């Protein structure tokens, strides 16, 4: 899937009220989303319906997610964020 094929709705859903989430999710969408399997892309879209506070805890801490179905996609986002934004 090419970057142009990413829906504007999905791009908008990555824009969050918390700057940290906004940066990580938008960068992940632009650079990591296309490598996801279709099922993972669906989970990513579903994950974006979560509240900012929950997403922040799940991505930036080791807190357990409410369901195991999000575990793999959150790990991919974490790995991307660590590799991209760590010095």
N, C-alpha and C positions, 0 to 999 in steps of 0.2 A: 504494500500500500504506500503510495507516495504522500508526501507531506500535504500537497494540495487537496488530497482526497479526505483529509480529516475534516469532519463537519464543524461548521461555525458554532453549533450548539455545544459540542464537546469542548471547543476552545473556550467558550464563555464559561462553561462549568468549571474549568480549571482556574478561573479568576476567582480568588477567595478574599475574604475580609482580613485574613492574616497574611502579611507580606511574605513570610517564610513559606507558607503553603503555596501562595501564588507563584513564587519563583520556582520552587521544586516541581510542582505539578505542571506548570506551563512548559518548563524545560523538558520534563519527562515526556510530555505529549509530543513536543516537537522533535525529540531525539531518540526516544525509546519506544514509543507507542507502536510504530510501524513494525518493530521486530516481534511484537506480541502475537500470539496465536489469536484467532478470532474469538475463542472462548475467553481468553484473557482480556481482550479489548472490551468485551461485554462486561466483564467483572470490573474493569477500570471505570467504565461509564457508570456502573451501579455504585461503585465506591464513592464516586463524586457526588452522590446524593446524600452522603453523610454530613453531619454537622462539622463545622470547622474545628471545634474543640476536640472532637473525637478523632478526626483525621490527624490533627497535630500530635495527639498522644500516641496514636498508632504508628505514625511515621518517625517521629523524633524521640520516642522512648521505646523501651522494650515491653510496653504494656501489651497484653494479649488482646487480640481483636475479638469482637463479639461473636463472630462465626469463623470457622476454619477456612471457609471458601475465600476469604480475603487474604489469608496468610501469604500465599505465594505472590500475589500482585503487590502487596505491601513490601515484601522482602525485595522485590525487583525495584520498586521505587526507592527504598532505603539504599540499596546497593548503588543505584544510579546517583542518588544525592551524595553519598559518601565519595564515590569516585569522581564526581564532577566538582563538588564544592569543598572538599577537604584539602587542606594544604599540607 
